[in-house]
Amino acid sequence: MMEFFETLGVDMEVSDMSFSVSLDGGKGCEWGSRNGLSSLFAQKRNVANAYFWRMIREMVKFKDDVLR
């Protein structure tokens, strides 16, 4: 992506980016990518949620696929 931006002449800056999700006013899925496990498991009940673990596994797989 950076190479693409360079070819377009887009100025870039180093940044510290994170990502978070909050659905249904915090009543749905909620998590973040910053602050380690405390953000990942912003909703403590997700520790035992198989669907949540599947989502994490799919994100890791996506990252590995992109890097490959």
Long-range contacts (C-beta under 8 A, 24 or more apart in sequence): 29-55
